[in-house]
Amino acid sequence: MARIPEFKPDNFKKIINVVRLDTKSIFSDFLIEPLTSLNETAVLPSVPHRKTVNDFVFITKGELSKMVCSDVFVLKSGMLMLLPAYKIRTILKKAGNIEGYYGHFSNHFINDLSSQKKLKEISNYIELIYNPVFSFDKETTNRIQYVLQQLLLLYEKDTGNSLLKSYLNTLLNEIANFIQTLPLPVFSPKEALIQRFRRLITDNIQKTHKLQVYAEMLNITTNHLNKCAKSVTGKTSSAIINEALTMEAKALLSLSNHTISEAAFVLGFEDVSYFSRFFKKHSGLQPSEYRKMIDLS
């Protein structure tokens, strides 16, 4: 069974119950809209999910909390989050009336080499620092806000793809150029190890959730891994695995056409009752209760 759920743009409404801008023919490849839609009908926290497109959020007013894999990031005014496709994510909450922009774009939409190169540079940096949030200087913030304003205007006027792609390329260039002004991050050996550990979890959580297996992948003992995790994050290595596993479970349970047994199987639980006990312990709800809560019973 494939890694699921992977929400395509046409299914985004069900994630937070927002009314999107007129879904033009370009919608599957590109969208930009005001974040004010979150102030009206949005249901938060959203269902944990993966998207088949890259997406970004830029805040001009208020605060937004998002969880990516098992890490929480708080976006404030002037901050931008850019997430590559397939990263598991959820919107947790907002503070005050939110203003800003939400946008998404497919890899197919940025089909010129310059844009692809810039996106790759940005994605590599995000993976390096394990943080998809950027806080810009004032000049860069102003330029990015202007570019987003133009993108929204062009999208609403339905002027065609050419100008949209041009401005999107400008946005990616602004982010990539800003990254080049930042000092190279310096991580302690423990921090670097835990970053590798988190990446391994993201890539392998549906294959294994055994601490011993991850320690072997890192060529260290479970004791050493646990000490490093506790030192860097304040959590045990098992807790980090369990957080990621719970997010995956919520994502799988959000699909009405898959049973609880199928979700347990995908996550490597041979015993459905054990899966239910695990989910109850780490989410506070039975799998069936969680599905009822998100109206998927």
C-alpha positions as CSV (number, residue, x, y, z in Angstrom):
1,M,0.0,0.0,0.0
2,A,1.3,3.5,-0.9
3,R,2.3,6.1,1.7
4,I,-1.0,7.9,2.4
5,P,-2.8,10.1,2.5
6,E,-1.4,12.3,-0.2
7,F,-3.8,15.2,-0.8
8,K,-4.0,16.5,-4.3
9,P,-5.1,20.1,-4.7
10,D,-8.7,19.2,-5.5
11,N,-9.0,17.6,-2.0
12,F,-7.5,20.5,0.0
13,K,-10.8,21.8,1.1
14,K,-11.5,18.8,3.3
15,I,-8.3,19.4,5.2
16,I,-9.4,22.6,7.0
17,N,-12.9,23.2,5.4
18,V,-12.0,26.6,3.8
19,V,-13.6,28.1,0.8
20,R,-10.8,28.5,-1.8
21,L,-10.5,31.1,-4.5
22,D,-12.3,30.1,-7.8
23,T,-10.6,26.9,-8.7
24,K,-9.3,27.8,-12.1
25,S,-7.9,25.2,-14.6
26,I,-4.4,26.0,-13.2
27,F,-5.5,25.2,-9.7
28,S,-3.8,21.8,-9.6
29,D,-0.5,23.3,-10.5
30,F,-0.6,26.7,-8.9
31,L,-2.7,28.6,-6.3
32,I,-2.3,31.7,-4.2
33,E,-4.9,33.1,-1.9
34,P,-5.3,35.3,1.2
35,L,-4.9,33.7,4.5
36,T,-8.0,35.5,5.8
37,S,-10.0,32.4,4.8
38,L,-8.6,30.8,8.0
39,N,-10.5,33.3,10.0
40,E,-13.9,32.3,8.7
41,T,-14.7,28.6,8.3
42,A,-11.3,26.8,9.0
43,V,-11.5,23.8,11.3
44,L,-8.3,23.5,13.4
45,P,-6.3,21.5,14.1
46,S,-6.3,20.2,10.5
47,V,-6.0,16.5,9.7
48,P,-2.3,15.5,9.4
49,H,-1.6,15.0,5.7
50,R,0.9,15.1,2.8
51,K,0.4,17.2,-0.2
52,T,1.4,16.3,-3.7
53,V,2.6,19.9,-4.3
54,N,5.1,22.3,-2.7
55,D,3.4,24.9,-0.6
56,F,4.2,28.1,1.3
57,V,2.7,30.4,3.9
58,F,3.7,34.0,4.5
59,I,2.3,35.8,7.5
60,T,1.7,39.6,7.6
61,K,-0.5,39.6,10.8
62,G,-1.2,37.2,13.6
63,E,0.4,33.8,14.4
64,L,0.1,30.4,12.9
65,S,1.4,27.1,14.5
66,K,2.1,24.2,12.2
67,M,3.5,20.8,12.9
68,V,5.9,19.2,10.3
69,C,6.6,15.6,11.0
70,S,6.7,15.8,14.8
71,D,8.2,19.3,15.1
72,V,6.1,22.5,15.9
73,F,6.9,25.8,14.2
74,V,5.3,29.1,15.0
75,L,5.0,31.6,12.2
76,K,4.7,35.3,13.0
77,S,4.5,38.5,10.9
78,G,7.2,38.6,8.2
79,M,7.9,34.9,8.4
80,L,7.6,32.4,5.5
81,M,7.3,28.6,5.6
82,L,8.1,26.6,2.5
83,L,7.4,22.9,2.5
84,P,8.4,20.5,-0.3
85,A,5.8,18.0,-1.4
86,Y,5.1,14.9,0.7
87,K,6.2,16.3,4.0
88,I,3.6,15.2,6.6
89,R,2.1,18.3,8.1
90,T,-0.8,19.8,10.1
91,I,-2.0,23.3,11.0
92,L,-2.4,23.3,14.8
93,K,-3.9,26.7,15.6
94,K,-3.9,30.4,14.9
95,A,-3.6,33.4,17.3
96,G,-5.7,36.4,16.4
97,N,-7.0,37.2,12.9
98,I,-4.5,35.8,10.4
99,E,-3.4,37.8,7.4
100,G,-1.0,36.9,4.7
101,Y,-0.8,34.4,1.8
102,Y,-1.0,30.7,1.2
103,G,0.2,29.3,-2.1
104,H,1.1,26.0,-3.7
105,F,2.9,25.0,-6.9
106,S,3.7,21.7,-8.5
107,N,7.1,20.6,-9.7
108,H,5.7,20.5,-13.1
109,F,4.7,24.2,-12.9
110,I,8.3,25.3,-12.4
111,N,9.6,23.7,-15.5
112,D,12.5,26.0,-16.3
113,L,16.0,25.1,-15.1
114,S,16.5,28.3,-13.1
115,S,13.4,27.8,-10.9
116,Q,14.2,24.1,-10.4
117,K,17.7,25.0,-9.3
118,K,16.5,27.6,-6.8
119,L,13.9,25.3,-5.4
120,K,16.5,22.6,-5.0
121,E,18.9,25.0,-3.2
122,I,16.1,26.0,-0.8
123,S,15.0,22.4,-0.1
124,N,18.6,21.4,0.6
125,Y,19.0,24.2,3.0
126,I,15.8,23.3,4.8
127,E,16.9,19.7,5.1
128,L,20.3,20.9,6.4
129,I,18.9,23.0,9.2
130,Y,15.8,21.0,9.7
131,N,13.7,24.1,9.7
132,P,11.3,25.2,6.9
133,V,10.7,28.7,8.4
134,F,12.5,31.8,7.2
135,S,12.6,35.2,9.0
136,F,13.8,37.8,6.6
137,D,15.4,41.3,7.0
138,K,13.0,44.2,6.4
139,E,14.0,44.9,2.8
140,T,13.6,41.2,1.8
141,T,10.3,41.0,3.6
142,N,9.0,44.1,1.7
143,R,10.1,42.6,-1.7
144,I,8.6,39.2,-0.9
145,Q,5.3,40.8,0.1
146,Y,5.2,42.8,-3.1
147,V,5.9,39.7,-5.2
148,L,3.1,37.8,-3.4
149,Q,0.7,40.8,-3.9
150,Q,1.5,40.6,-7.6
151,L,1.0,36.9,-7.8
152,L,-2.4,37.2,-6.1
153,L,-3.4,39.9,-8.4
154,L,-2.4,38.0,-11.5
155,Y,-4.0,34.8,-10.3
156,E,-7.3,36.6,-9.6
157,K,-7.2,38.3,-13.0
158,D,-6.5,34.9,-14.7
159,T,-3.7,36.4,-16.9
160,G,-2.2,33.1,-17.9
161,N,0.8,31.1,-16.7
162,S,3.7,33.0,-18.1
163,L,3.6,36.0,-15.7
164,L,2.8,33.7,-12.7
165,K,5.8,31.6,-13.4
166,S,8.0,34.7,-13.7
167,Y,6.9,36.0,-10.4
168,L,7.1,32.6,-8.7
169,N,10.7,32.4,-10.0
170,T,11.3,35.8,-8.5
171,L,10.0,34.6,-5.1
172,L,12.3,31.5,-5.2
173,N,15.2,33.7,-6.2
174,E,14.5,36.1,-3.2
175,I,14.5,33.1,-0.8
176,A,17.6,31.5,-2.3
177,N,19.5,34.8,-2.3
178,F,18.6,35.4,1.3
179,I,19.9,32.0,2.2
180,Q,23.2,32.9,0.7
181,T,23.6,35.8,3.1
182,L,23.2,33.6,6.1
183,P,26.2,32.0,7.9
184,L,26.6,28.3,7.4
185,P,25.0,26.6,10.4
186,V,27.3,24.9,12.8
187,F,26.0,21.9,14.6
188,S,27.4,20.0,17.5
189,P,28.0,16.3,16.9
190,K,25.0,15.5,19.0
191,E,22.8,17.9,17.0
192,A,24.0,16.6,13.7
193,L,23.3,13.0,14.9
194,I,19.7,13.8,16.0
195,Q,19.0,15.6,12.7
196,R,20.1,12.4,10.9
197,F,17.9,10.4,13.3
198,R,14.9,12.5,12.4
199,R,15.5,12.2,8.7
200,L,15.7,8.4,9.0
201,I,12.4,8.4,10.9
202,T,10.7,10.5,8.2
203,D,11.9,8.1,5.5
204,N,11.4,4.8,7.4
205,I,8.6,5.2,9.9
206,Q,6.2,3.1,7.9
207,K,8.8,0.3,7.6
208,T,10.0,0.2,11.2
209,H,9.5,1.9,14.5
210,K,12.1,0.0,16.5
211,L,14.7,2.0,18.3
212,Q,17.3,-0.7,17.8
213,V,16.9,-0.5,14.0
214,Y,17.5,3.3,13.9
215,A,20.5,3.0,16.2
216,E,22.0,0.4,13.8
217,M,21.4,2.7,10.8
218,L,23.4,5.3,12.7
219,N,26.1,2.8,13.8
220,I,25.6,3.7,17.5
221,T,24.1,2.1,20.5
222,T,20.6,2.8,21.6
223,N,21.9,4.1,24.9
224,H,24.1,6.7,23.1
225,L,21.2,7.7,20.8
226,N,18.9,8.2,23.8
227,K,21.4,10.3,25.6
228,C,21.9,12.5,22.5
229,A,18.2,12.9,21.9
230,K,17.6,13.8,25.6
231,S,20.4,16.4,25.5
232,V,19.3,18.0,22.2
233,T,15.5,17.8,22.4
234,G,14.7,17.1,26.0
235,K,12.9,14.0,24.7
236,T,13.9,10.3,24.6
237,S,14.6,8.8,21.2
238,S,11.6,6.5,21.7
239,A,9.4,9.5,22.3
240,I,10.5,11.1,19.0
241,I,9.7,7.9,17.2
242,N,6.3,7.6,18.9
243,E,5.4,11.2,18.0
244,A,6.2,10.6,14.3
245,L,4.3,7.3,14.4
246,T,1.2,8.9,16.0
247,M,1.3,11.6,13.2
248,E,1.4,8.9,10.6
249,A,-1.4,7.0,12.3
250,K,-3.6,10.2,12.3
251,A,-2.8,10.7,8.6
252,L,-3.8,7.1,7.7
253,L,-7.0,7.2,9.9
254,S,-8.1,10.4,8.1
255,L,-8.9,8.3,5.0
256,S,-12.5,7.1,5.1
257,N,-11.9,4.4,2.5
258,H,-9.3,2.7,4.7
259,T,-10.1,0.6,7.8
260,I,-8.4,0.8,11.1
261,S,-6.9,-2.6,10.5
262,E,-5.4,-1.4,7.2
263,A,-3.9,1.6,9.0
264,A,-2.4,-0.7,11.6
265,F,-1.0,-2.9,8.8
266,V,0.6,-0.1,6.9
267,L,2.4,1.1,10.1
268,G,3.7,-2.4,10.8
269,F,1.4,-3.4,13.7
270,E,0.4,-7.0,13.3
271,D,-2.0,-6.8,16.2
272,V,-4.8,-4.3,15.7
273,S,-5.6,-4.2,19.4
274,Y,-2.0,-3.3,20.1
275,F,-2.2,-0.5,17.6
276,S,-5.4,0.8,19.3
277,R,-3.7,0.7,22.7
278,F,-0.7,2.6,21.2
279,F,-2.9,5.2,19.6
280,K,-4.9,5.7,22.7
281,K,-1.8,6.1,24.8
282,H,-0.3,8.8,22.6
283,S,-3.3,10.6,21.3
284,G,-5.8,10.2,24.1
285,L,-8.4,8.6,21.8
286,Q,-9.2,5.2,20.4
287,P,-8.7,5.1,16.6
288,S,-12.5,4.9,16.2
289,E,-13.0,7.9,18.4
290,Y,-10.5,9.9,16.4
291,R,-12.3,9.1,13.2
292,K,-15.6,10.2,14.7
293,M,-14.0,13.4,15.9
294,I,-13.0,14.2,12.3
295,D,-16.3,13.0,10.8
296,L,-14.9,9.9,9.1
297,S,-16.8,7.2,11.0
